[in-house]
Amino acid sequence: MATILKAKEAAERIYDDVRSRAQALKATGIQPQLDVILVEGDPASAYYAQAKRKIADRLGIAYRLHELPADATEASLLQLIAECNAVPAVHGILLELPLPAHLSARRIERAIAPAKDVDGVSPANKLAVVTGEPGLYPATPQACIALVKHYGYALEGADVTLIGRGQTVGLPLFHLLQREQATVTVCHSRTPDIAKHLARAAFAFVAVGRPDTVTPSMIHPGLVLADAGINELADGSIAGDVAAGAGELAAAYSPVPGGVGTLTTAIVFRNLMEAIDWQQKEATVE
């Protein structure tokens, strides 16, 4: 029977640490603050933004949500980010995705100050993932690795199949897996036989953004499967990239929801604490 890699316990451990660090900061007169930018038009993004507010309240973190209309201009977002960058009381900035089609997420993400970039999307933080330099690494790739390690699985020396090479999850996850000393095969839309690569893998990380990318026939009973996909189906339900019922055929699998996404949110708040440390160091140097 497959082990279900639920993230609640791992997330709560992170939240306990974040709460303690936030209390210590407040004792020194620093109120941790996260600013979230939401452009209207995507119900799932609005839901996640409000979910983060509830978590911030639990942790003693100030939370400010900036809601912009669906027809907001790129200039208005860039101006808002510039203002958040400039305010010392704002310690973290997070842009909820996806954005409406007329907005360039890449250009807007580029404007976020690296030391406040709690989702690790700025060019400086993306480069840090590649080089191994200090930075705020993307939350979802961190969550993928943290989830399997929480259940005691060792990635060092293991054969890993990574399905997806996107800028947000797949590419940074590849570099983080390399630093775990895993042997990584990257599959993508032009890989002719993904099942062949999965057959020899001990671990699979799936980050494509397409339902049913991994089907039951691709699974073998020794596979540990982490699903980073979040897809809204026609009936409004949420599904991952792994087909329904496929995970049960593996040794272990992460559910959607309740798996990688749950831990990703916790890591965003951990990144906020790291961001404050970074900003304090910068202030000391200045």
Backbone bond lengths (Angstrom), bond angles and torsions (degrees), N, CA, C in turn:
res aa  C-N    CA-C-N  psi(-1)  N-CA   C-N-CA  omega(-1)  CA-C   N-CA-C  phi
1 M - - - 1.470 - - 1.525 108.87 -
2 A 1.318 116.32 131.13 1.459 121.26 -175.21 1.526 111.65 -68.08
3 T 1.326 115.64 142.14 1.466 121.53 171.99 1.518 108.71 -79.49
4 I 1.323 116.51 131.81 1.463 120.43 178.19 1.525 108.15 -93.48
5 L 1.316 116.57 119.13 1.466 122.18 -176.07 1.523 109.93 -84.25
6 K 1.321 115.36 73.15 1.466 119.52 177.93 1.527 109.66 -74.87
7 A 1.325 115.46 144.74 1.468 119.68 -171.63 1.522 113.70 -98.61
8 K 1.317 118.97 -4.64 1.468 120.32 -171.51 1.529 112.69 -57.39
9 E 1.310 117.64 -47.53 1.466 120.03 -177.09 1.530 111.08 -65.22
10 A 1.337 116.53 -44.86 1.465 119.76 179.03 1.517 110.96 -62.83
11 A 1.327 116.68 -39.79 1.468 120.48 179.41 1.526 110.93 -65.34
12 E 1.326 116.34 -41.40 1.470 118.94 -178.60 1.520 111.52 -65.39
13 R 1.316 118.00 -33.61 1.462 120.16 175.80 1.530 110.81 -62.31
14 I 1.324 115.05 -42.09 1.469 118.82 177.84 1.518 110.22 -65.86
15 Y 1.319 116.94 -43.24 1.474 119.92 179.92 1.529 111.46 -61.91
16 D 1.321 117.27 -38.70 1.467 119.87 177.81 1.525 110.66 -60.32
17 D 1.327 115.80 -42.78 1.463 120.27 178.83 1.518 111.11 -66.21
18 V 1.329 116.57 -43.28 1.471 120.60 179.73 1.524 110.42 -62.93
19 R 1.328 116.72 -42.35 1.467 120.53 179.57 1.529 110.67 -60.49
20 S 1.327 116.49 -43.34 1.470 120.20 179.50 1.519 110.95 -64.22
21 R 1.321 116.61 -42.85 1.470 120.21 -179.99 1.524 111.10 -67.05
22 A 1.336 116.47 -37.44 1.462 119.68 178.45 1.532 110.91 -65.35
23 Q 1.330 116.22 -40.76 1.465 119.90 177.89 1.523 111.24 -63.32
24 A 1.328 116.57 -40.53 1.466 120.30 179.03 1.525 110.97 -64.74
25 L 1.321 116.31 -39.05 1.465 119.48 177.99 1.524 111.35 -65.98
26 K 1.331 115.77 -42.47 1.475 118.91 -179.78 1.521 111.47 -64.42
27 A 1.330 116.77 -30.12 1.467 120.25 177.31 1.526 111.71 -66.01
28 T 1.347 115.70 -21.67 1.465 119.83 177.71 1.526 112.03 -98.46
29 G 1.339 116.43 5.86 1.461 120.52 177.92 1.515 115.04 93.45
30 I 1.335 117.30 9.94 1.462 121.08 179.90 1.526 109.43 -107.05
31 Q 1.328 116.95 119.69 1.459 122.08 176.08 1.528 108.94 -97.27
32 P 1.340 118.46 107.90 1.469 119.60 179.21 1.524 110.80 -59.38
33 Q 1.317 116.12 137.15 1.465 120.38 -177.75 1.518 110.74 -138.17
34 L 1.325 114.92 132.83 1.462 123.02 175.66 1.521 109.05 -115.11
35 D 1.323 116.87 127.38 1.458 122.65 175.29 1.526 109.12 -107.63
36 V 1.324 116.48 126.40 1.458 122.49 -178.86 1.522 108.75 -114.79
37 I 1.330 115.88 134.02 1.463 122.01 -178.87 1.518 108.34 -108.81
38 L 1.318 115.55 123.42 1.468 121.87 -177.47 1.532 109.33 -127.02
39 V 1.316 116.12 121.64 1.461 121.44 172.43 1.528 107.04 -96.08
40 E 1.315 116.72 125.10 1.460 121.43 -174.57 1.530 111.78 -61.60
41 G 1.325 115.08 151.97 1.457 119.69 175.33 1.512 114.50 131.87
42 D 1.345 117.35 -18.56 1.460 120.19 179.25 1.525 108.96 -119.83
43 P 1.338 118.67 108.35 1.469 120.74 -176.74 1.523 113.68 -58.87
44 A 1.327 117.00 -36.46 1.464 119.67 -179.44 1.523 110.60 -64.61
45 S 1.333 117.30 -40.97 1.464 120.66 179.03 1.520 110.66 -63.06
46 A 1.339 116.18 -40.99 1.464 120.04 178.56 1.527 110.40 -62.74
47 Y 1.324 116.57 -39.74 1.470 120.55 178.48 1.524 110.59 -63.25
48 Y 1.331 117.23 -46.00 1.462 120.41 -177.90 1.532 111.02 -66.13
49 A 1.328 116.12 -34.99 1.467 118.95 179.00 1.524 110.83 -64.64
50 Q 1.325 116.74 -41.27 1.468 119.97 179.14 1.526 110.94 -71.17
51 A 1.324 117.19 -34.01 1.468 120.20 177.15 1.521 110.39 -62.57
52 K 1.317 116.53 -39.46 1.469 120.02 178.25 1.523 110.82 -65.13
53 R 1.316 117.30 -34.85 1.469 120.37 177.39 1.532 110.63 -60.07
54 K 1.316 116.84 -44.23 1.471 120.59 -179.40 1.527 110.83 -63.57
55 I 1.318 115.69 -40.48 1.469 118.84 179.51 1.521 110.48 -67.08
56 A 1.322 116.96 -42.98 1.464 120.87 178.58 1.525 110.70 -58.19
57 D 1.317 117.06 -41.70 1.469 120.57 178.25 1.522 110.76 -60.37
58 R 1.337 116.55 -41.13 1.472 120.84 178.88 1.513 112.02 -63.64
59 L 1.312 116.53 -33.28 1.465 121.15 -173.17 1.524 113.14 -92.70
60 G 1.321 117.17 -4.04 1.457 119.66 -178.22 1.514 113.00 77.51
61 I 1.327 116.62 28.60 1.463 122.37 -179.19 1.521 109.37 -107.28
62 A 1.314 116.26 132.06 1.467 120.89 176.18 1.526 108.60 -69.13
63 Y 1.311 115.89 137.20 1.466 121.14 -175.20 1.518 108.45 -131.37
64 R 1.319 115.91 126.26 1.461 120.45 178.52 1.519 108.69 -125.88
65 L 1.334 115.37 122.00 1.465 121.51 -179.37 1.519 109.26 -103.53
66 H 1.324 115.67 123.10 1.467 121.97 176.26 1.528 107.61 -101.62
67 E 1.313 117.19 110.05 1.462 121.61 -179.21 1.524 109.48 -102.28
68 L 1.309 116.01 122.46 1.457 121.89 179.55 1.522 109.79 -112.59
69 P 1.326 117.81 149.79 1.470 119.67 179.42 1.515 111.57 -67.30
70 A 1.342 116.44 159.49 1.461 121.78 -177.08 1.513 112.77 -60.43
71 D 1.343 116.68 -25.37 1.471 119.70 -179.51 1.529 112.03 -96.30
72 A 1.310 117.22 18.02 1.464 120.51 179.29 1.528 110.33 -57.54
73 T 1.325 115.53 145.50 1.459 120.11 -179.86 1.527 110.52 -87.08
74 E 1.315 114.24 159.36 1.457 119.08 176.25 1.525 110.56 -61.87
75 A 1.319 115.70 -37.96 1.466 120.09 179.94 1.523 111.42 -60.79
76 S 1.346 116.78 -37.42 1.466 119.60 -178.83 1.526 110.72 -68.74
77 L 1.332 117.33 -37.65 1.471 119.94 176.99 1.527 111.23 -67.59
78 L 1.311 116.24 -42.22 1.461 119.79 179.69 1.522 111.27 -63.70
79 Q 1.328 115.63 -37.28 1.465 119.40 177.49 1.524 110.93 -66.01
80 L 1.326 116.93 -42.50 1.456 121.16 178.90 1.529 110.72 -62.56
81 I 1.322 116.62 -44.26 1.464 119.72 179.39 1.523 110.63 -63.78
82 A 1.336 117.07 -40.43 1.467 120.46 177.80 1.522 110.98 -59.81
83 E 1.326 116.40 -39.47 1.467 120.36 178.66 1.522 110.89 -66.39
84 C 1.335 116.72 -42.96 1.475 119.97 178.79 1.532 110.84 -65.42
85 N 1.321 116.33 -39.67 1.462 120.20 177.14 1.526 111.51 -57.94
86 A 1.330 115.63 -37.12 1.460 120.90 -171.54 1.524 113.90 -83.11
87 V 1.326 117.44 -14.86 1.467 120.44 -175.59 1.532 109.23 -93.08
88 P 1.327 118.91 115.19 1.465 121.05 -177.96 1.524 113.66 -59.99
89 A 1.337 117.77 -28.70 1.459 120.67 -178.02 1.526 112.54 -71.73
90 V 1.321 117.10 -17.56 1.470 121.28 175.61 1.527 107.53 -87.88
91 H 1.324 116.24 114.31 1.466 120.21 -175.84 1.518 113.34 -98.98
92 G 1.328 116.91 -22.69 1.451 120.38 -178.97 1.512 111.26 -142.38
93 I 1.331 116.29 143.95 1.465 122.67 178.42 1.518 107.84 -128.19
94 L 1.334 115.87 131.59 1.466 120.70 179.08 1.519 108.66 -133.79
95 L 1.313 116.09 128.48 1.460 123.01 177.59 1.523 108.56 -100.10
96 E 1.333 116.58 118.07 1.463 119.87 178.45 1.531 109.70 -74.66
97 L 1.317 115.15 132.43 1.461 122.15 177.95 1.524 109.94 -114.62
98 P 1.334 118.54 156.53 1.460 127.59 4.54 1.520 112.04 -82.21
99 L 1.324 114.95 162.60 1.455 122.37 174.51 1.528 109.48 -98.23
100 P 1.329 117.49 158.40 1.469 119.37 172.83 1.527 110.88 -56.02
101 A 1.315 115.91 155.25 1.464 121.68 -171.17 1.525 113.61 -60.43
102 H 1.337 117.51 -25.67 1.469 119.08 -176.36 1.527 112.77 -80.58
103 L 1.331 117.16 -2.64 1.460 121.17 -178.51 1.527 110.25 -110.18
104 S 1.320 116.97 141.06 1.465 122.38 178.80 1.522 109.62 -95.85
105 A 1.334 116.26 107.40 1.463 119.52 179.20 1.522 110.82 -60.22
106 R 1.321 117.07 -38.14 1.467 119.87 -177.03 1.526 111.39 -63.38
107 R 1.326 117.26 -43.69 1.474 119.52 -179.87 1.524 110.64 -67.48
108 I 1.316 116.58 -38.23 1.460 119.85 -177.45 1.531 110.16 -72.05
109 E 1.326 117.40 -42.58 1.470 120.67 177.87 1.527 111.26 -60.41
110 R 1.324 116.02 -34.67 1.457 121.06 -179.18 1.529 111.80 -61.20
111 A 1.337 116.12 -23.51 1.468 120.32 -176.15 1.529 112.94 -82.34
112 I 1.333 118.14 -15.47 1.463 120.80 -177.49 1.525 109.41 -72.77
113 A 1.322 116.63 129.97 1.464 120.74 178.13 1.525 109.51 -59.62
114 P 1.334 119.00 128.86 1.474 120.59 -177.16 1.526 113.41 -53.50
115 A 1.318 118.14 -36.44 1.470 121.12 -177.05 1.524 112.31 -74.12
116 K 1.347 117.65 -9.51 1.470 121.30 177.21 1.528 112.16 -115.17
117 D 1.293 116.41 4.96 1.462 123.35 -172.43 1.530 110.90 -85.83
118 V 1.329 116.93 80.89 1.464 120.62 -171.09 1.528 113.73 -72.64
119 D 1.335 117.99 -10.92 1.462 119.55 176.43 1.520 111.93 -104.00
120 G 1.333 116.86 4.56 1.456 120.93 173.59 1.511 115.08 64.36
121 V 1.346 117.76 37.82 1.464 120.47 -174.68 1.518 113.64 -103.39
122 S 1.323 118.37 -10.23 1.468 120.53 -178.96 1.528 109.81 -72.45
123 P 1.336 117.93 153.56 1.476 119.70 -179.30 1.518 113.44 -55.19
124 A 1.330 117.83 -38.91 1.468 120.43 -178.65 1.523 111.26 -63.26
125 N 1.321 117.19 -41.33 1.466 120.08 -179.84 1.526 111.73 -74.21
126 K 1.326 116.89 -33.72 1.473 118.93 174.58 1.528 110.59 -63.35
127 L 1.334 116.22 -39.85 1.463 119.68 178.61 1.525 110.64 -67.24
128 A 1.321 116.84 -36.86 1.463 120.35 179.68 1.528 111.41 -61.24
129 V 1.332 116.72 -34.68 1.465 119.99 177.12 1.527 110.13 -61.71
130 V 1.320 116.02 -39.33 1.462 120.85 -177.99 1.531 111.03 -70.83
131 T 1.324 116.11 -45.03 1.465 120.77 -173.31 1.520 113.65 -85.15
132 G 1.331 116.46 -19.97 1.461 120.06 -175.43 1.507 113.30 84.76
133 E 1.332 117.02 5.78 1.461 120.64 177.21 1.529 109.67 -69.50
134 P 1.344 117.75 159.63 1.463 119.96 175.91 1.529 111.13 -59.50
135 G 1.298 116.23 144.93 1.460 121.78 178.97 1.510 109.45 177.45
136 L 1.323 115.95 -179.34 1.459 121.99 174.47 1.522 106.72 -98.46
137 Y 1.324 115.92 104.12 1.455 120.55 -174.50 1.532 110.49 -79.65
138 P 1.339 118.11 152.48 1.461 121.46 179.71 1.528 111.73 -54.82
139 A 1.310 115.33 139.58 1.463 120.32 -171.34 1.528 113.13 -72.04
140 T 1.325 118.27 -42.53 1.470 119.33 -175.69 1.525 112.60 -65.69
141 P 1.338 120.18 -45.61 1.465 118.52 175.39 1.524 112.94 -59.50
142 Q 1.337 117.00 -39.54 1.464 119.10 175.72 1.523 111.05 -60.22
143 A 1.340 115.62 -40.75 1.463 120.22 -178.12 1.525 111.49 -64.64
144 C 1.324 117.20 -38.85 1.471 120.42 178.91 1.523 111.07 -56.52
145 I 1.316 115.26 -47.79 1.469 120.03 -177.71 1.523 110.99 -71.91
146 A 1.332 116.13 -43.42 1.465 119.72 -178.09 1.526 111.86 -61.80
147 L 1.329 116.99 -34.57 1.460 119.83 -177.54 1.530 111.46 -66.86
148 V 1.323 117.69 -47.54 1.473 118.18 -179.20 1.528 111.06 -69.17
149 K 1.330 117.30 -33.85 1.463 119.48 178.53 1.526 111.17 -70.25
150 H 1.323 116.72 -32.04 1.468 119.71 177.29 1.524 111.21 -59.28
151 Y 1.323 116.33 -32.50 1.472 120.40 -179.87 1.526 112.36 -90.13
152 G 1.326 116.33 11.44 1.448 120.09 171.86 1.518 116.06 88.27
153 Y 1.311 117.65 8.10 1.456 120.38 179.72 1.526 110.25 -82.78
154 A 1.319 116.15 137.99 1.469 121.85 -179.81 1.526 109.28 -103.09
155 L 1.323 115.65 128.95 1.464 120.84 -179.45 1.527 112.67 -91.36
156 E 1.315 117.36 -19.20 1.459 120.56 -176.55 1.528 110.77 -59.99
157 G 1.334 115.14 123.94 1.455 120.75 178.64 1.518 115.30 77.46
158 A 1.334 117.92 -2.78 1.460 121.03 -175.50 1.525 111.26 -83.49
159 D 1.339 115.34 149.49 1.461 120.91 172.76 1.527 108.82 -80.36
160 V 1.332 115.68 121.66 1.460 121.82 -176.56 1.521 109.00 -122.48
161 T 1.317 116.32 132.00 1.464 121.15 170.61 1.520 108.23 -105.39
162 L 1.322 114.93 121.87 1.467 122.38 177.61 1.520 107.47 -107.21
163 I 1.321 116.36 119.60 1.467 120.85 -179.86 1.526 107.73 -105.03
164 G 1.325 115.21 108.86 1.461 121.17 -177.35 1.513 110.51 122.05
165 R 1.320 116.70 137.31 1.461 122.03 -178.21 1.525 111.62 -133.95
166 G 1.333 115.69 26.98 1.456 120.36 -177.67 1.520 112.57 -68.71
167 Q 1.335 115.14 159.45 1.456 121.92 -178.23 1.527 111.86 -63.87
168 T 1.327 118.08 -32.05 1.456 121.23 -172.49 1.524 112.53 -79.86
169 V 1.327 117.34 -43.87 1.471 120.04 -175.00 1.528 112.03 -122.06
170 G 1.314 117.29 -57.47 1.455 120.22 -170.17 1.516 114.52 -59.22
171 L 1.334 117.19 -50.57 1.462 119.94 -176.37 1.527 112.35 -64.92
172 P 1.351 119.29 -50.40 1.473 116.85 176.70 1.520 113.39 -63.99
173 L 1.327 117.64 -32.98 1.464 119.86 178.27 1.527 110.45 -63.85
174 F 1.327 117.15 -37.56 1.468 120.37 176.94 1.532 110.34 -56.25
175 H 1.321 116.94 -46.64 1.463 120.11 -177.54 1.535 111.46 -68.87
176 L 1.323 117.30 -38.10 1.467 119.51 178.41 1.528 110.78 -67.23
177 L 1.323 117.68 -37.75 1.462 120.69 177.08 1.528 111.18 -65.54
178 Q 1.324 116.14 -36.34 1.461 119.48 176.28 1.521 110.81 -60.81
179 R 1.331 115.96 -39.34 1.463 118.70 -179.72 1.521 112.17 -73.83
180 E 1.317 117.01 -16.01 1.466 121.27 171.71 1.527 111.02 -82.13
181 Q 1.337 116.42 0.65 1.469 123.29 179.52 1.535 111.90 68.47
182 A 1.351 116.02 28.47 1.466 119.80 174.01 1.527 109.81 -83.48
183 T 1.327 115.83 158.12 1.460 122.15 172.27 1.520 106.98 -98.60
184 V 1.333 116.20 112.31 1.473 120.48 -165.38 1.531 111.49 -111.83
185 T 1.327 115.78 128.59 1.458 123.02 169.35 1.520 107.95 -108.21
186 V 1.328 116.83 128.11 1.462 121.33 -178.44 1.525 109.07 -103.57
187 C 1.329 115.77 122.03 1.463 122.17 175.31 1.528 109.40 -107.51
188 H 1.335 115.77 153.19 1.461 120.42 -177.00 1.523 109.10 -154.74
189 S 1.322 116.25 -166.82 1.467 120.42 -172.31 1.531 113.10 -63.65
190 R 1.330 117.71 -21.16 1.458 120.23 -178.98 1.533 112.76 -103.32
191 T 1.309 116.56 8.17 1.463 120.03 174.59 1.533 108.10 -76.82
192 P 1.332 118.17 119.57 1.464 119.06 -171.63 1.527 115.10 -71.75
193 D 1.337 118.18 -28.23 1.465 119.81 -174.60 1.534 109.24 -143.19
194 I 1.314 116.12 81.92 1.461 120.44 -178.64 1.530 110.57 -62.96
195 A 1.312 116.84 -35.77 1.468 120.91 -178.71 1.526 111.15 -58.12
196 K 1.318 117.89 -35.39 1.461 121.84 179.81 1.528 110.61 -61.54
197 H 1.321 116.48 -40.23 1.458 120.58 -179.79 1.534 111.16 -73.79
198 L 1.325 116.15 -37.80 1.459 119.43 177.60 1.529 111.17 -64.54
199 A 1.311 117.08 -31.28 1.474 120.93 -175.66 1.523 112.26 -60.99
200 R 1.332 117.18 -28.59 1.469 118.55 -178.21 1.532 112.09 -107.29
201 A 1.318 116.85 7.25 1.461 120.74 -177.16 1.521 111.42 -90.79
202 A 1.335 114.94 143.57 1.456 120.63 170.74 1.526 110.74 -87.10
203 F 1.343 115.24 -30.47 1.463 121.60 179.74 1.519 109.11 -130.93
204 A 1.328 115.54 148.01 1.461 120.80 171.78 1.527 108.39 -134.25
205 F 1.313 115.60 131.82 1.465 122.74 174.08 1.521 106.93 -116.31
206 V 1.326 116.16 124.92 1.463 120.70 -173.64 1.522 108.80 -116.69
207 A 1.338 115.82 120.25 1.462 121.08 -175.94 1.521 109.14 -145.48
208 V 1.317 115.21 70.59 1.458 121.24 -175.57 1.533 111.78 -109.72
209 G 1.336 115.87 -37.99 1.464 119.22 -174.69 1.513 111.99 84.55
210 R 1.347 115.80 33.24 1.458 120.86 178.88 1.524 108.96 -143.61
211 P 1.326 118.16 121.81 1.473 120.00 -179.80 1.527 111.79 -60.36
212 D 1.319 115.38 150.93 1.468 122.53 174.72 1.534 113.36 63.58
213 T 1.323 116.91 25.24 1.469 119.67 175.22 1.522 110.31 -64.26
214 V 1.330 116.19 -39.88 1.467 121.65 176.54 1.524 107.87 -110.05
215 T 1.305 116.12 122.19 1.465 121.88 -176.83 1.530 110.08 -107.05
216 P 1.337 117.73 164.84 1.473 119.90 -178.13 1.520 114.58 -54.73
217 S 1.321 117.60 -34.46 1.469 119.88 -177.46 1.525 112.64 -67.77
218 M 1.324 117.91 -14.61 1.469 121.67 -178.98 1.526 112.85 -89.16
219 I 1.308 117.82 -8.43 1.464 122.08 -170.62 1.523 110.83 -92.54
220 H 1.335 116.58 140.46 1.460 119.67 168.91 1.543 108.32 -119.36
221 P 1.321 118.23 157.07 1.466 121.14 -168.74 1.526 115.20 -69.27
222 G 1.337 118.46 -9.68 1.456 119.39 177.94 1.517 114.20 -97.90
223 L 1.315 117.70 3.41 1.466 122.38 -172.28 1.526 111.74 -82.84
224 V 1.329 116.20 137.00 1.465 122.79 170.09 1.517 106.74 -104.22
225 L 1.320 116.35 121.69 1.459 122.66 -165.61 1.526 110.41 -119.74
226 A 1.339 116.22 117.52 1.466 121.07 177.15 1.525 108.40 -111.53
227 D 1.316 115.97 120.93 1.465 122.83 -174.36 1.526 109.14 -106.00
228 A 1.342 116.47 111.19 1.466 121.07 -179.94 1.517 112.53 -97.88
229 G 1.325 117.26 7.01 1.459 120.39 -178.13 1.525 112.54 -79.98
230 I 1.321 115.26 142.50 1.462 121.46 172.53 1.524 106.52 -133.72
231 N 1.333 116.31 109.38 1.457 121.61 -176.40 1.522 109.61 -127.07
232 E 1.320 115.96 132.26 1.464 120.06 176.49 1.523 108.49 -90.06
233 L 1.332 116.75 121.43 1.454 121.94 -178.30 1.521 110.89 -85.77
234 A 1.317 115.38 171.46 1.464 120.58 -176.24 1.524 112.51 -59.72
235 D 1.332 117.12 -30.33 1.469 119.98 -178.87 1.530 112.44 -86.74
236 G 1.337 116.81 5.11 1.458 120.75 178.30 1.514 114.36 90.51
237 S 1.332 117.74 -5.94 1.465 120.60 179.15 1.527 110.31 -79.18
238 I 1.332 115.40 164.47 1.458 122.13 -179.20 1.526 109.43 -107.17
239 A 1.309 116.33 133.96 1.460 121.71 177.84 1.523 109.22 -134.85
240 G 1.326 115.78 157.39 1.448 120.47 176.25 1.511 111.46 -89.38
241 D 1.323 116.46 -159.84 1.457 122.22 177.94 1.525 111.80 -91.12
242 V 1.328 116.71 -11.44 1.469 122.05 -179.92 1.525 108.64 -95.20
243 A 1.306 116.48 131.46 1.463 121.17 -177.21 1.525 111.53 -62.15
244 A 1.320 115.12 150.02 1.459 121.10 177.90 1.520 110.03 -57.06
245 G 1.332 115.88 132.36 1.453 121.27 178.40 1.513 114.90 88.54
246 A 1.335 117.29 -14.77 1.463 119.24 -178.18 1.525 111.76 -71.69
247 G 1.320 116.50 -40.01 1.456 120.21 -177.29 1.511 113.32 -59.64
248 E 1.331 116.46 -34.68 1.463 120.06 -178.30 1.524 112.82 -63.93
249 L 1.317 117.20 -15.80 1.462 121.26 -179.86 1.525 112.28 -88.12
250 A 1.332 116.70 -8.48 1.458 121.73 -178.38 1.528 110.31 -93.04
251 A 1.343 116.07 175.79 1.463 120.13 174.18 1.517 110.73 -70.23
252 A 1.327 115.53 -36.04 1.463 121.30 -179.67 1.519 108.58 -158.73
253 Y 1.333 116.32 151.51 1.466 119.90 179.16 1.520 109.65 -153.71
254 S 1.315 115.31 153.20 1.466 120.14 177.42 1.523 109.41 -95.67
255 P 1.327 117.43 134.40 1.459 120.32 179.93 1.531 111.22 -79.02
256 V 1.323 116.01 159.55 1.466 122.33 171.86 1.513 107.38 -133.26
257 P 1.326 118.22 116.60 1.473 127.10 -1.64 1.539 111.24 -78.89
258 G 1.343 114.57 178.46 1.458 120.66 176.00 1.510 114.99 102.11
259 G 1.330 117.01 0.50 1.449 120.52 -178.65 1.517 112.23 -114.96
260 V 1.330 116.01 -113.61 1.467 121.55 -175.36 1.523 112.02 -56.57
261 G 1.333 117.47 -41.79 1.465 120.59 -178.12 1.516 112.77 -61.99
262 T 1.315 116.14 -39.38 1.467 120.63 178.76 1.522 110.92 -62.22
263 L 1.317 116.33 -42.39 1.458 120.47 -179.58 1.528 111.30 -73.88
264 T 1.331 117.13 -30.69 1.467 120.78 176.97 1.517 111.23 -57.56
265 T 1.320 117.08 -44.68 1.468 120.53 -179.26 1.522 110.49 -61.94
266 A 1.329 116.95 -41.24 1.463 119.71 178.45 1.521 110.88 -62.09
267 I 1.323 116.43 -40.08 1.460 120.04 -177.93 1.527 111.11 -69.96
268 V 1.320 118.26 -29.98 1.470 120.10 172.95 1.528 110.36 -57.10
269 F 1.328 116.81 -43.32 1.466 119.73 -179.63 1.529 110.91 -72.48
270 R 1.328 117.31 -33.60 1.468 118.66 173.76 1.527 110.23 -64.73
271 N 1.326 116.61 -40.16 1.460 120.36 176.42 1.526 111.33 -61.30
272 L 1.325 116.87 -33.15 1.463 119.98 177.23 1.518 110.35 -61.46
273 M 1.332 117.13 -41.90 1.466 120.08 177.61 1.534 110.71 -65.15
274 E 1.324 116.51 -39.92 1.458 120.04 176.94 1.528 110.52 -64.78
275 A 1.327 116.25 -36.89 1.464 120.62 178.52 1.527 110.80 -62.09
276 I 1.310 116.82 -41.62 1.470 120.12 179.52 1.522 110.21 -63.98
277 D 1.331 116.94 -41.83 1.464 120.10 176.36 1.527 110.62 -58.38
278 W 1.322 116.19 -44.29 1.461 122.02 -179.73 1.532 110.14 -61.34
279 Q 1.327 115.85 -46.61 1.470 119.92 -177.67 1.529 111.16 -65.58
280 Q 1.336 117.06 -36.24 1.460 119.60 177.74 1.526 111.24 -65.40
281 K 1.341 116.50 -39.96 1.460 120.96 177.83 1.529 110.87 -63.61
282 E 1.346 115.08 -42.18 1.469 119.05 178.73 1.514 110.94 -63.32
283 A 1.330 117.08 -39.62 1.456 121.13 -179.96 1.531 111.01 -65.94
284 T 1.328 116.02 -35.98 1.468 120.27 179.27 1.525 111.03 -66.88
285 V 1.338 115.91 -40.13 1.468 120.63 179.26 1.516 110.63 -64.92
286 E 1.326 115.41 -41.30 1.460 119.78 178.89 1.534 111.44 -64.78
